[in-house]
Amino acid sequence: MPLDPRTPVLVGYGQVNQHTENPEVEPVDLMVAAAREAADPRVLEAVDAVRVVNLLSWRYRDPGLLLAQRLRADKAVTRYTGIGGNVPQTLVNQACLDIQQGRADVVLIAGAETWRTKTKMRAAGTKAHWTKQDESVPLAPGSDETMPMAGPGDLKIHLDRPAYVYPMFEQAVRIAAGESGQVHRQRIGELWAQFSHVAAGNPHAWNRETYSAEQIYQPSADNRMISWPYTKLMNSNNMVDQGAVLILASAEKATYLQIPTERWVFPYAGTDAHDTYAIGERAEFHTSPAIRIAGNRALDLAETGVDDLDLIDVYSCFPSAVQVAARELGLPLGDPARPLTVTGGLTFAGGPWNNYVTHSIATMAEQLAARPGTRGLITANGGYLTKHSMGVYGTEPPQHEFRWEDVQDAVDREPTRTELVDWTGVGTVESWTTPVGRDGEPEKAFLAVRTPEDARVLAVITGTDAAETTIADDIAGAAVRVHADGTATLE
C-alpha cells in the first residue's frame, strides 16, 4: 500500500540535560541544543512551524521566534502554549493534522526548563541576565491560553498545589482498594522502585540511581515526608535543567530531506479531553472518565488493543496519576516485561514542569525505532488529573490516515458530583492528605468530605495535634464537622 505523501511522520527527537551549573545557559539555549540533537542543520532550516511548550524558568514574548532565528528556520511561523503537562502530546496531535491537511510541512515542537539553575541563583541572591525581547516583538499566538487550576472550594481552603491534591487522590485509591495504609505505601513504593529502575537504564534520565521500595516510601533524612502518604521520592522533581525537541514532517518532505527511514516513527492516532476543572466536582477521586474515554478511543482509532502495545508511558507526576490511568485503561501495574514508563517518570527521569511529555515522546520514539514492528502509547496529563492527551505510535507505515478526535462530548455525559463551598454541618471523610513541614511536624490536613446528601465539600483541619490524628489513624468514613470558614474538626 503506497504511503500518502501527506502522512505525518516523527523524524527527529532530541534531549539534553545540564547537570553542571552554568548561569549563562538559558531555556532557549537548551532548546537549541536539543534541536541539534534531533536533526541536522539542513532539516532544521526547513522547519516552517515552531511550537514551544509553556515554560516557567524565564519569560520570553515569543520563544519560538528566538529558537527559529538560532536554527536559521527563517520561514517558521511560531506558536506558544498555555500551561499543562498534556500540552506536548496535544501539540503533536495538532501538528499531525496540520501536516496531513497541508498547512505545514515540517513542525518543530520544543520545550526546556532551567529551573534548577534559576532556583540556585535566587538562593544565592543573583539575577539571571537572560534574553529579554522588548515590546516590539509581538506576543506569540497562544500566549493567552489558560487552564483553570482551582475552583472556589479549593481556593477557600488554599488547596492550591499538586503536592497537596495528588496525595488526596492517593488516599482515595487506597480506600477504594480496601488496603491498609502500610500495605498501600509499600505497594506504591514497589511501583516507584520499578520506575527508578527504568530511569537507571535511560541515558536521558536526570537521576539514574536505583532506589528500593523501602527507600522510596519510608521517610528519612534525605527523603522527608511532603504530604502524607507521599515522601519526596514520590513527588515530581522539577529541580532540573532539561530540554527536548520533536520534529514532525510529511512523508514527502522527509523523503526529500533524505531523513533515514529507520528513524521514522508514525503517529497513528490521538485524542484530547478533560475531566471537570473543579476537583470537588469529580464523581470519584480514584477514577478519571476522560482518561478512560480518551485513551480507549485513541487505541480504537489506531486499531490497536492494549495487548498490542509494546511500550507505554503513563504520565507519572505522582503514583496516584499512574494508578488511576492504569485502572481506566486496563493496564497491569508492576509488569516486569512491560513497565508503565519508558523514561522512569517525573520523579527520576525529571519533571521539567509542562515539558515532561516532550521527553517521553522522544524516548518512546528512540525505543520504537530501535525495535522495528513495535507500537507504543503515550498518555499526558495537565492540572490535577484534569486535561488529558493521548497518542499511539508505531514503526510500521499506517494502514489509514492519522486520526484524531476531541472526545469531550462523551466525557461531559459522565456523572459528576455536586460540590458545596459554603456548607456547614457533619459529614464523613472521603479522602484526605496531611502536609508535613521540614521539621517533620504535620501542618494541617486537607479533607474531602461527603455530606449526608452525598455532595462533596472540601475542608481543612488546622493545628499540629489535630493533624497528627489524621496520620496516626485511618479516618476514612469518620464523622467530621465542617465550619463556615472551611475549617473542620473530627467528631
C-alpha positions as CSV (number, residue, x, y, z in Angstrom):
1,M,0.0,0.0,0.0
2,P,1.7,3.3,-1.1
3,L,2.2,5.9,1.6
4,D,0.2,9.0,1.3
5,P,2.7,11.9,0.8
6,R,0.9,13.9,3.5
7,T,1.3,11.2,6.1
8,P,2.8,12.8,9.3
9,V,6.0,11.2,10.5
10,L,8.0,11.9,13.7
11,V,11.5,12.1,12.2
12,G,13.6,14.0,14.9
13,Y,13.8,13.6,18.6
14,G,16.5,15.2,20.8
15,Q,17.0,15.6,24.5
16,V,19.6,17.4,26.7
17,N,20.4,17.6,30.4
18,Q,22.6,20.2,32.0
19,H,23.9,18.9,35.3
20,T,26.8,21.3,35.6
21,E,25.9,24.7,37.0
22,N,26.1,27.3,34.2
23,P,24.1,30.5,34.9
24,E,24.9,31.6,31.3
25,V,22.7,28.9,29.8
26,E,19.0,29.9,29.5
27,P,16.0,27.9,28.3
28,V,16.3,28.8,24.7
29,D,19.9,27.5,24.7
30,L,18.7,24.1,25.8
31,M,16.1,24.1,23.1
32,V,18.7,24.9,20.5
33,A,20.9,22.1,21.8
34,A,18.0,19.6,21.8
35,A,17.1,20.6,18.3
36,R,20.6,20.0,17.1
37,E,20.4,16.5,18.7
38,A,17.2,15.9,16.9
39,A,18.2,16.7,13.3
40,D,21.0,18.1,11.1
41,P,21.1,21.8,10.1
42,R,19.6,21.1,6.7
43,V,16.4,19.7,8.3
44,L,16.2,22.4,11.0
45,E,16.4,25.1,8.3
46,A,13.4,23.5,6.5
47,V,11.2,23.9,9.6
48,D,8.1,26.0,8.8
49,A,6.4,25.9,12.2
50,V,7.9,26.2,15.7
51,R,5.7,25.5,18.7
52,V,7.0,26.0,22.2
53,V,5.6,24.4,25.4
54,N,4.9,26.9,28.1
55,L,8.0,27.4,30.3
56,L,8.3,28.7,33.9
57,S,12.0,29.4,34.2
58,W,12.0,32.6,32.1
59,R,9.5,34.8,30.3
60,Y,10.0,35.3,26.6
61,R,7.5,37.2,24.5
62,D,8.0,34.7,21.6
63,P,10.5,31.9,22.5
64,G,9.7,30.2,19.2
65,L,11.0,33.2,17.3
66,L,14.3,33.2,19.2
67,L,14.6,29.5,18.5
68,A,13.8,29.8,14.8
69,Q,16.4,32.6,14.5
70,R,19.1,30.5,16.1
71,L,18.3,27.5,13.9
72,R,18.0,29.6,10.7
73,A,14.5,28.5,10.2
74,D,13.7,31.8,8.6
75,K,10.2,31.0,7.3
76,A,8.9,29.4,10.5
77,V,5.6,30.5,12.0
78,T,5.7,30.4,15.8
79,R,3.2,29.5,18.5
80,Y,3.4,29.4,22.3
81,T,1.1,27.4,24.6
82,G,-0.7,27.7,27.9
83,I,0.3,25.5,30.9
84,G,-0.4,21.8,31.3
85,G,1.5,18.6,31.1
86,N,-0.9,17.5,28.4
87,V,0.4,20.2,26.0
88,P,3.3,18.3,24.3
89,Q,1.0,15.5,23.1
90,T,-1.7,17.9,22.2
91,L,0.9,19.8,20.0
92,V,1.8,16.5,18.3
93,N,-1.8,15.8,17.6
94,Q,-2.2,19.3,16.1
95,A,1.0,19.1,14.1
96,C,-0.1,15.8,12.6
97,L,-3.4,17.4,11.5
98,D,-1.6,20.4,10.1
99,I,0.8,18.3,8.1
100,Q,-1.9,16.0,6.9
101,Q,-4.1,18.9,5.7
102,G,-1.2,20.7,4.0
103,R,-0.9,23.6,6.5
104,A,2.7,22.8,7.4
105,D,5.5,20.5,6.1
106,V,8.0,20.4,9.0
107,V,6.9,21.2,12.5
108,L,9.3,21.6,15.4
109,I,7.9,21.2,19.0
110,A,10.3,22.4,21.8
111,G,10.4,22.9,25.5
112,A,13.0,23.5,28.1
113,E,13.4,24.5,31.8
114,T,16.4,25.8,33.7
115,W,14.6,25.7,37.0
116,R,17.5,24.2,38.9
117,T,19.8,26.9,37.8
118,K,17.2,29.6,38.4
119,T,16.5,28.4,41.9
120,K,20.1,28.2,42.8
121,M,20.7,31.7,41.5
122,R,17.7,33.0,43.5
123,A,19.1,31.3,46.7
124,A,22.4,33.0,46.1
125,G,20.8,36.4,45.6
126,T,21.9,36.7,42.0
127,K,19.8,37.5,39.0
128,A,19.6,35.8,35.6
129,H,20.8,38.0,32.7
130,W,19.0,36.1,30.0
131,T,17.4,37.2,26.8
132,K,14.7,39.9,27.0
133,Q,12.6,40.6,24.0
134,D,11.3,44.2,24.0
135,E,7.7,45.0,23.3
136,S,8.4,45.5,19.6
137,V,8.2,41.7,19.5
138,P,4.6,40.7,19.4
139,L,3.4,38.0,21.9
140,A,3.3,34.7,20.2
141,P,-0.1,33.3,19.3
142,G,-1.3,31.0,22.1
143,S,0.3,33.0,24.9
144,D,-3.1,33.9,26.3
145,E,-4.3,30.3,26.6
146,T,-5.2,29.5,30.2
147,M,-6.4,26.4,32.2
148,P,-8.4,26.7,35.4
149,M,-6.3,25.1,38.2
150,A,-8.6,25.6,41.1
151,G,-12.3,26.1,41.9
152,P,-13.8,28.2,44.7
153,G,-13.8,25.3,47.1
154,D,-10.1,24.7,46.6
155,L,-9.3,28.4,46.9
156,K,-11.3,28.8,50.1
157,I,-9.0,26.4,52.0
158,H,-5.8,27.0,50.0
159,L,-5.7,23.6,48.4
160,D,-3.6,25.1,45.7
161,R,-0.8,22.8,44.6
162,P,-0.2,19.3,43.1
163,A,1.8,18.2,46.1
164,Y,-1.5,18.5,48.1
165,V,-4.1,17.3,45.6
166,Y,-2.4,14.1,44.3
167,P,-1.8,12.5,47.7
168,M,-5.5,13.2,48.4
169,F,-6.2,11.2,45.2
170,E,-3.8,8.5,46.5
171,Q,-5.8,8.1,49.7
172,A,-8.9,7.6,47.6
173,V,-7.1,4.9,45.5
174,R,-6.1,3.1,48.7
175,I,-9.6,3.3,50.2
176,A,-11.2,2.0,47.1
177,A,-8.7,-0.9,47.0
178,G,-9.5,-1.7,50.7
179,E,-5.9,-1.6,51.7
180,S,-4.3,-0.6,55.0
181,G,-2.0,2.4,54.9
182,Q,1.2,0.4,55.4
183,V,0.3,-2.2,52.7
184,H,-0.6,0.6,50.3
185,R,2.5,2.6,50.9
186,Q,4.7,-0.5,50.3
187,R,2.8,-1.2,47.1
188,I,3.3,2.2,45.6
189,G,6.9,2.1,46.8
190,E,7.3,-1.0,44.7
191,L,5.7,0.7,41.7
192,W,8.0,3.7,42.0
193,A,11.0,1.4,42.5
194,Q,10.3,-0.1,39.1
195,F,10.2,3.4,37.7
196,S,13.6,4.2,39.2
197,H,15.0,1.0,37.6
198,V,13.8,2.2,34.2
199,A,15.3,5.6,34.8
200,A,18.6,3.9,35.6
201,G,18.7,2.5,32.1
202,N,17.6,5.7,30.4
203,P,20.6,7.7,29.2
204,H,18.4,10.9,29.2
205,A,17.1,10.5,32.8
206,W,18.1,13.2,35.3
207,N,18.6,10.8,38.2
208,R,19.9,7.3,37.2
209,E,20.2,6.0,40.7
210,T,18.2,2.8,41.5
211,Y,16.0,3.0,44.7
212,S,14.4,0.2,46.6
213,A,10.7,0.3,47.6
214,E,11.7,0.9,51.2
215,Q,14.0,3.8,50.3
216,I,11.1,5.4,48.4
217,Y,8.2,5.0,50.8
218,Q,10.0,5.2,54.2
219,P,10.7,8.8,55.4
220,S,14.4,9.5,56.0
221,A,16.7,12.4,56.4
222,D,17.1,12.6,52.6
223,N,13.5,11.6,51.8
224,R,11.3,13.6,54.1
225,M,7.5,13.3,54.1
226,I,6.0,16.0,51.9
227,S,2.2,15.4,52.2
228,W,1.0,12.1,53.7
229,P,1.3,9.5,52.2
230,Y,3.9,10.9,49.8
231,T,7.6,11.2,50.6
232,K,9.9,13.4,48.5
233,L,10.7,10.4,46.2
234,M,7.0,10.1,45.3
235,N,6.9,13.7,44.0
236,S,7.7,15.1,40.6
237,N,11.2,16.5,40.5
238,N,11.2,19.9,38.9
239,M,14.7,20.8,40.1
240,V,16.2,20.1,36.7
241,D,17.7,21.8,33.7
242,Q,16.3,19.8,30.7
243,G,15.3,20.4,27.1
244,A,13.6,18.3,24.4
245,V,12.6,18.7,20.8
246,L,10.4,16.8,18.4
247,I,10.3,17.2,14.7
248,L,7.4,16.1,12.5
249,A,7.3,16.2,8.8
250,S,5.2,14.9,5.9
251,A,6.4,11.7,4.4
252,E,7.0,13.5,1.2
253,K,9.2,16.2,2.9
254,A,11.0,13.7,5.0
255,T,11.9,11.8,1.8
256,Y,13.0,15.0,0.1
257,L,15.2,15.9,3.1
258,Q,16.7,12.4,2.9
259,I,15.9,11.6,6.6
260,P,16.7,7.9,7.0
261,T,13.5,5.8,7.2
262,E,14.9,3.8,10.1
263,R,14.4,7.0,12.2
264,W,10.7,7.3,11.1
265,V,8.1,6.8,13.7
266,F,4.4,7.2,12.7
267,P,1.8,8.8,14.9
268,Y,-1.3,6.6,14.3
269,A,-3.9,8.4,16.4
270,G,-4.6,10.8,19.1
271,T,-7.3,12.2,21.4
272,D,-7.9,15.1,23.8
273,A,-10.4,15.7,26.6
274,H,-10.6,17.0,30.2
275,D,-12.3,16.0,33.4
276,T,-14.1,18.6,35.5
277,Y,-11.8,21.6,36.2
278,A,-13.0,21.8,39.8
279,I,-11.7,18.7,41.6
280,G,-14.6,19.0,44.0
281,E,-17.0,18.1,41.1
282,R,-15.3,14.8,40.2
283,A,-17.6,11.8,40.7
284,E,-14.8,10.0,42.5
285,F,-11.2,10.8,43.3
286,H,-9.9,7.4,42.2
287,T,-11.3,7.5,38.7
288,S,-11.0,9.6,35.5
289,P,-13.6,9.3,32.8
290,A,-11.5,11.5,30.5
291,I,-8.6,9.1,30.7
292,R,-10.8,6.1,30.1
293,I,-12.7,7.6,27.2
294,A,-9.8,9.4,25.5
295,G,-7.3,6.5,26.0
296,N,-9.6,3.8,24.7
297,R,-10.8,5.9,21.8
298,A,-7.2,6.6,20.8
299,L,-6.5,2.9,20.7
300,D,-9.7,2.3,18.7
301,L,-8.7,4.9,16.2
302,A,-5.3,3.3,15.9
303,E,-6.9,-0.1,15.5
304,T,-4.7,-1.2,18.4
305,G,-5.5,-3.2,21.5
306,V,-4.0,-2.9,24.9
307,D,-2.2,-6.2,24.4
308,D,-0.7,-4.9,21.1
309,L,1.3,-2.2,22.9
310,D,5.0,-3.0,23.3
311,L,5.9,0.3,25.1
312,I,3.8,2.5,27.4
313,D,4.5,5.8,29.1
314,V,1.8,6.8,31.5
315,Y,2.1,10.3,32.8
316,S,3.7,9.9,36.2
317,C,3.9,13.1,38.2
318,F,2.7,11.1,41.3
319,P,1.9,7.5,41.9
320,S,-1.9,8.2,42.0
321,A,-1.8,9.5,38.5
322,V,-0.3,6.2,37.2
323,Q,-2.7,4.0,39.2
324,V,-5.8,5.9,38.1
325,A,-4.7,5.8,34.4
326,A,-3.7,2.1,34.6
327,R,-7.1,1.2,36.1
328,E,-9.0,3.2,33.5
329,L,-7.1,1.7,30.5
330,G,-6.8,-1.8,31.8
331,L,-3.1,-1.8,32.2
332,P,-1.5,-4.1,34.8
333,L,0.7,-2.4,37.4
334,G,4.2,-3.7,38.0
335,D,4.5,-5.9,35.0
336,P,8.3,-6.6,34.7
337,A,8.0,-7.2,31.0
338,R,6.1,-4.0,30.3
339,P,6.5,-1.2,32.8
340,L,4.3,1.8,32.5
341,T,7.1,4.1,31.7
342,V,9.9,4.4,29.1
343,T,11.7,7.3,30.9
344,G,11.5,6.5,34.6
345,G,8.8,9.1,35.3
346,L,8.9,12.7,36.6
347,T,10.5,11.8,39.9
348,F,13.6,10.1,38.4
349,A,13.8,11.0,34.7
350,G,12.9,14.6,35.5
351,G,9.8,16.7,35.8
352,P,10.5,19.9,33.8
353,W,7.1,21.4,34.5
354,N,4.9,21.3,31.4
355,N,7.6,19.7,29.2
356,Y,8.0,16.2,30.5
357,V,5.9,14.6,27.7
358,T,8.2,16.1,25.1
359,H,10.9,13.9,26.7
360,S,8.6,10.9,27.0
361,I,7.7,11.0,23.3
362,A,11.3,11.5,22.3
363,T,12.3,8.5,24.4
364,M,9.4,6.4,23.1
365,A,10.4,7.3,19.5
366,E,14.0,6.2,20.1
367,Q,13.0,2.9,21.6
368,L,10.4,2.2,18.9
369,A,12.9,3.0,16.2
370,A,15.3,0.6,17.8
371,R,12.7,-2.2,17.7
372,P,11.0,-2.3,14.3
373,G,7.5,-3.5,14.3
374,T,6.6,-2.2,17.7
375,R,3.9,0.1,19.0
376,G,3.6,2.5,21.9
377,L,1.1,4.6,23.9
378,I,1.7,8.0,25.4
379,T,-0.6,9.5,28.0
380,A,-0.3,13.1,29.0
381,N,-1.9,14.9,32.0
382,G,-2.3,18.6,32.9
383,G,-3.6,20.1,36.1
384,Y,-4.9,17.8,38.8
385,L,-5.7,14.7,36.6
386,T,-7.6,17.3,34.6
387,K,-6.6,17.7,30.9
388,H,-5.6,14.6,29.0
389,S,-4.0,14.0,25.7
390,M,-3.2,10.5,24.2
391,G,-1.1,9.3,21.3
392,V,-0.5,6.0,19.7
393,Y,2.8,5.5,17.8
394,G,4.4,2.7,15.7
395,T,7.2,2.0,13.3
396,E,5.1,0.3,10.6
397,P,3.5,2.6,8.0
398,P,-0.1,3.2,8.9
399,Q,-2.9,1.4,7.2
400,H,-5.0,4.5,7.4
401,E,-4.6,8.3,7.7
402,F,-3.7,9.8,11.1
403,R,-6.9,10.0,13.2
404,W,-7.7,12.4,15.9
405,E,-10.8,13.2,18.0
406,D,-11.8,15.6,20.7
407,V,-13.9,13.2,22.9
408,Q,-15.1,15.9,25.3
409,D,-18.8,15.4,24.4
410,A,-18.6,11.8,25.7
411,V,-16.8,12.8,28.8
412,D,-19.3,15.5,29.6
413,R,-22.1,12.8,29.6
414,E,-20.4,11.1,32.5
415,P,-21.8,11.7,36.0
416,T,-20.2,14.3,38.3
417,R,-20.8,15.3,41.9
418,T,-22.2,18.4,43.4
419,E,-19.6,20.5,45.2
420,L,-20.7,22.7,48.1
421,V,-18.5,25.7,49.0
422,D,-20.3,27.3,52.0
423,W,-21.8,24.2,53.6
424,T,-21.7,23.6,57.3
425,G,-22.6,20.5,59.2
426,V,-21.5,17.0,59.9
427,G,-20.3,14.7,57.1
428,T,-17.9,11.8,56.6
429,V,-14.3,11.8,55.5
430,E,-14.0,10.6,51.9
431,S,-10.3,11.3,51.5
432,W,-7.5,13.4,52.9
433,T,-3.9,14.4,52.9
434,T,-1.6,15.8,55.6
435,P,1.1,18.2,54.6
436,V,4.3,17.9,56.8
437,G,6.8,20.6,57.4
438,R,10.6,20.4,57.1
439,D,10.7,19.8,60.9
440,G,8.7,16.6,60.4
441,E,5.6,18.0,62.1
442,P,2.2,17.8,60.4
443,E,0.9,21.3,59.5
444,K,-2.7,20.7,58.7
445,A,-4.9,18.2,56.9
446,F,-7.0,18.8,53.8
447,L,-10.2,16.8,53.6
448,A,-12.7,15.8,51.1
449,V,-16.0,15.4,53.0
450,R,-19.2,13.7,51.8
451,T,-22.4,15.4,53.1
452,P,-25.5,13.4,54.1
453,E,-26.9,14.2,50.7
454,D,-23.8,12.7,49.1
455,A,-22.4,16.0,47.8
456,R,-18.8,17.0,48.5
457,V,-17.2,19.8,50.4
458,L,-13.5,20.5,50.8
459,A,-12.3,21.4,54.2
460,V,-9.1,21.8,56.3
461,I,-8.1,20.6,59.8
462,T,-5.8,23.1,61.4
463,G,-3.3,22.7,64.2
464,T,-0.5,20.1,64.6
465,D,-2.2,18.0,67.2
466,A,-5.4,17.6,65.3
467,A,-3.5,17.0,62.0
468,E,-1.4,14.3,63.8
469,T,-4.6,12.3,64.3
470,T,-5.0,12.0,60.5
471,I,-1.6,10.3,60.3
472,A,-1.9,8.1,63.3
473,D,-5.4,6.9,62.5
474,D,-7.2,5.8,59.3
475,I,-10.0,8.3,59.3
476,A,-11.8,7.1,56.2
477,G,-15.5,7.3,56.9
478,A,-15.0,9.2,60.2
479,A,-17.5,11.8,61.2
480,V,-16.3,15.4,60.7
481,R,-17.8,18.8,61.4
482,V,-17.3,21.4,58.7
483,H,-17.5,25.1,59.8
484,A,-18.5,28.2,57.8
485,D,-14.8,29.3,57.3
486,G,-13.9,25.9,55.7
487,T,-12.1,24.5,58.8
488,A,-13.1,21.1,60.1
489,T,-12.9,19.1,63.3
490,L,-13.2,15.4,63.7
491,E,-16.2,14.4,65.8
